[in-house]
Amino acid sequence: MAKPLHSSVLGISAIAALIYYFSNPKSNSFYDYTFRVAGNLLAGKIAFIEKPPSWLNEFVPFEGVYYSVFPFGSVFTMVPFAALKTICLIGEMPSTFITALCAGLMCFFFFLIAKQYDVSRTRLILMPLVFLFGTWTWTNLTFGGAWQLALGFAMLGQLGAIYFTVYDRRPLLAGAFFALGFGNRTEVLLAAPIFFYLLSRDHNSPENIVEPGKPSLFSSANLARVASFCAIPFVLGVLTLIYNYVRFHSFTDFGYARIPGVLDEPWYKHGIFSVYYIPRQMWEMLLKLWEIRDHFPLPMPNGFSASILISSPFILYAFRFGSRDKVLKYLSWVAVLLLCILLWMHGNSGGWQFAYRYAMVCLPWLFVIMLENAPKKVTPLEWAAYGVSFILNAYATWLFHWTEDIKP
């Protein structure tokens, strides 16, 4: 039975947002690709006539003007914030505020999902916090650049979509959150069939065993739910295709391959996506060790990739046997696998980062998996894994944001 929502959840979410707000003393608001394009969009323009600043090297020159390669969904997400600049309330991208807002909302949805499970109060509080402060999300999201904010919104979108699909079925809201997710990270689209199936399940029969007299998966009621879910994502998808065509005269061209010099980089030897990259990217995401450097007494992560299993060892508990709803657990694993395969096919592991930032999109599904297979109480070994994860990610956040000991 779902536990009632208490004001303490709002308080903890607000505290999490504040911690994220103050986690990075350096401003990264100048990596404001999507914010700039959103402001341009509000002015009725898509292209930039003047050459963007040198640090924004992912703007693409095309037919005498410049375009961002970020998808339309990422740009549209920033429109409310760009509007604040338009009316002169702010002067630059409020990256620190957006980071904190995103973290607070993610914390809130982590709690909403956790409250649907019969677990102890300790686990109910601990698991949302460990996914915020015991994973690479903390360090990477608080960088506050356009790339990291897109990953944060993709996480938030998936959390909302999962909650309003599985636990509090509201298809239109679920679809809106799903649009937020795939609008910021296109690979999230791979999870669409999973949401379709989950929307079609009988709430009272999670194993979805069809009995005589019960509606099938393809009943009119189920199809109506799926159609409602698809309404907003469909509109966003069409707008994205139009946005691509206006920029590059092709519905399917997002512009990544047009970034000057990108295809000359050694990690794109086989193009931007290729199955040849899978072994190397699997190693970088799962097995790449931290390093010992002469100038620093403690091990530190490589600033371009490192194993997520080292940074967040508690994730190994995702492989624990058992579940409350085995179909949901297995489908969540399918979502993780689909997302990972596409991420591993990308030639670049993510640039300057802690651990493997792209894997942030897998965390909402791992959260569900770990709630499904978790015992009611937190075991002593789990406490150790959670504690180590908190310490390592606090250490990484300190290294990247508060010291000069690790640099690009």
Secondary structure as UniProt FT lines:
FT   HELIX           7..21
FT   TURN            29..30
FT   HELIX           33..42
FT   TURN            43..44
FT   TURN            54..55
FT   TURN            57..58
FT   STRAND          59..62
FT   TURN            63..64
FT   STRAND          65..68
FT   HELIX           72..77
FT   HELIX           79..86
FT   TURN            87..88
FT   HELIX           95..114
FT   TURN            115..116
FT   HELIX           121..133
FT   HELIX           137..141
FT   TURN            142..143
FT   HELIX           146..162
FT   HELIX           163..167
FT   HELIX           171..184
FT   HELIX           186..191
FT   HELIX           192..200
FT   TURN            203..204
FT   TURN            206..207
FT   TURN            212..213
FT   TURN            217..218
FT   HELIX           220..248
FT   TURN            251..252
FT   HELIX           256..258
FT   TURN            260..261
FT   HELIX           262..264
FT   HELIX           266..268
FT   TURN            269..270
FT   HELIX           275..277
FT   HELIX           278..286
FT   TURN            294..295
FT   TURN            303..304
FT   HELIX           308..311
FT   HELIX           313..319
FT   HELIX           326..344
FT   HELIX           357..362
FT   HELIX           363..372
FT   HELIX           380..402
//
